[in-house]
């Protein structure tokens, strides 16, 4: 099996996001949610993982693990 990689940016270029940029805020909100507490953020992150991996939300037992 062979793998191909594609460059999104020219060689030597890098994506730089500063905390003040709108793109950074959008990325963080999509990844971690806009929860007020660490527990809510963690639950959001775990549920997103389970949706991607299994196509469903994590059960309460899976979130506690």
Backbone as numpy.savetxt, mean C-alpha at the origin, in Angstrom:
# Nx Ny Nz CAx CAy CAz Cx Cy Cz
11.30 -20.26 -17.26 10.45 -19.09 -17.26 11.35 -17.86 -17.26
11.08 -16.94 -18.16 11.89 -15.73 -18.17 11.03 -14.54 -17.73
11.69 -13.60 -17.14 11.01 -12.41 -16.65 11.51 -11.19 -17.41
10.60 -10.30 -17.71 10.99 -9.05 -18.34 10.69 -7.91 -17.37
11.54 -6.95 -17.37 11.29 -5.77 -16.56 11.16 -4.58 -17.49
10.33 -3.66 -17.11 10.16 -2.45 -17.90 10.48 -1.26 -17.02
11.18 -0.32 -17.59 11.50 0.90 -16.87 10.37 1.90 -17.05
9.95 2.47 -15.96 8.95 3.52 -16.02 9.59 4.88 -16.19
10.85 4.96 -15.81 11.58 6.21 -15.86 12.88 5.98 -16.60
13.42 7.01 -17.23 14.72 6.85 -17.91 15.79 6.37 -16.93
16.77 5.67 -17.45 17.85 5.17 -16.59 18.50 6.33 -15.85
18.72 6.14 -14.56 19.33 7.17 -13.74 18.31 8.07 -13.07
17.08 8.07 -13.56 16.04 8.91 -12.96 15.42 8.16 -11.79
14.89 8.91 -10.85 14.22 8.27 -9.72 12.96 9.05 -9.39
12.05 8.37 -8.77 10.81 8.99 -8.33 11.05 9.55 -6.94
10.88 10.83 -6.79 11.10 11.46 -5.49 9.80 12.10 -5.03
9.32 11.61 -3.92 8.10 12.15 -3.35 8.43 12.79 -2.01
8.05 14.01 -1.85 8.26 14.66 -0.56 6.96 14.60 0.23
7.03 14.60 1.55 5.82 14.55 2.37 4.84 15.68 2.09
5.32 16.78 1.52 4.45 17.90 1.22 3.71 17.74 -0.10
4.15 16.83 -0.94 3.54 16.70 -2.26 2.19 16.01 -2.20
1.32 16.40 -3.11 -0.01 15.79 -3.19 0.07 14.32 -3.55
1.04 13.95 -4.40 1.20 12.55 -4.80 1.55 11.67 -3.60
2.41 12.20 -2.73 2.80 11.45 -1.54 1.61 11.24 -0.61
0.84 12.30 -0.40 -0.33 12.20 0.47 -1.35 11.20 -0.08
-1.53 11.21 -1.40 -2.46 10.27 -2.03 -1.96 8.84 -1.89
-0.67 8.63 -2.10 -0.08 7.30 -1.95 -0.26 6.78 -0.53
0.05 7.59 0.45 -0.08 7.18 1.85 -1.54 6.90 2.19
-2.46 7.74 1.75 -3.89 7.53 2.04 -4.39 6.24 1.41
-3.94 5.93 0.20 -4.37 4.69 -0.46 -3.78 3.47 0.20
-2.54 3.58 0.64 -1.87 2.43 1.24 -2.30 2.18 2.67
-2.35 3.23 3.46 -2.60 3.09 4.89 -3.97 3.58 5.33
-4.69 4.24 4.45 -5.98 4.78 4.82 -5.84 6.10 5.57
-6.95 6.61 6.00 -6.95 7.89 6.70 -7.40 7.71 8.15
-7.09 6.58 8.71 -7.50 6.25 10.07 -6.80 7.14 11.09
-7.46 7.29 12.23 -6.92 8.14 13.28 -5.98 7.40 14.23
-6.08 6.08 14.28 -5.26 5.33 15.23 -4.41 4.28 14.51
-3.38 3.81 15.21 -2.53 2.76 14.65 -3.31 1.48 14.41
-4.23 1.15 15.30 -5.03 -0.07 15.13 -5.88 -0.01 13.87
-6.50 1.14 13.62 -7.31 1.28 12.41 -6.45 1.21 11.16
-5.27 1.84 11.20 -4.36 1.79 10.05 -3.90 0.37 9.79
-3.58 -0.35 10.86 -3.13 -1.74 10.71 -4.23 -2.60 10.13
-5.45 -2.45 10.63 -6.57 -3.22 10.12 -6.81 -2.92 8.64
-6.72 -1.67 8.26 -6.89 -1.27 6.86 -5.81 -1.93 5.99
-4.57 -1.89 6.44 -3.45 -2.47 5.70 -3.63 -3.98 5.55
-3.99 -4.66 6.63 -4.17 -6.12 6.60 -5.34 -6.47 5.68
-6.44 -5.74 5.77 -7.58 -6.01 4.88 -7.22 -5.82 3.42
-6.44 -4.78 3.11 -6.00 -4.58 1.73 -5.14 -5.75 1.25
-4.27 -6.26 2.13 -3.46 -7.41 1.77 -4.34 -8.62 1.48
-5.29 -8.90 2.36 -6.17 -10.05 2.17 -7.03 -9.91 0.92
-7.48 -8.68 0.61 -8.26 -8.47 -0.62 -7.42 -8.80 -1.84
-6.16 -8.37 -1.83 -5.29 -8.65 -2.96 -4.91 -10.11 -3.07
-4.63 -10.75 -1.94 -4.16 -12.13 -1.94 -5.30 -13.15 -2.04
-6.41 -12.88 -1.36 -7.48 -13.87 -1.27 -8.82 -13.39 -1.81
-8.91 -12.12 -2.17 -10.16 -11.60 -2.70 -11.24 -11.39 -1.66
-10.82 -11.22 -0.42 -11.78 -11.01 0.68 -11.10 -10.26 1.81
-11.93 -9.73 2.71 -11.38 -9.09 3.92 -10.88 -10.16 4.89
-9.96 -9.77 5.74 -9.47 -10.68 6.78 -10.55 -10.86 7.84
-10.60 -12.05 8.41 -11.51 -12.29 9.52 -10.92 -11.65 10.77
-11.75 -11.51 11.81 -11.25 -10.91 13.05 -10.11 -11.73 13.63
-10.15 -13.04 13.48 -9.07 -13.90 13.98 -7.78 -13.63 13.20
-7.88 -13.47 11.87 -6.70 -13.21 11.05 -6.10 -11.85 11.37
-6.93 -10.88 11.65 -6.43 -9.55 11.99 -5.67 -9.60 13.31
-6.12 -10.41 14.25 -5.48 -10.49 15.57 -4.15 -11.23 15.53
-3.90 -12.03 14.51 -2.68 -12.85 14.47 -1.45 -12.05 14.24
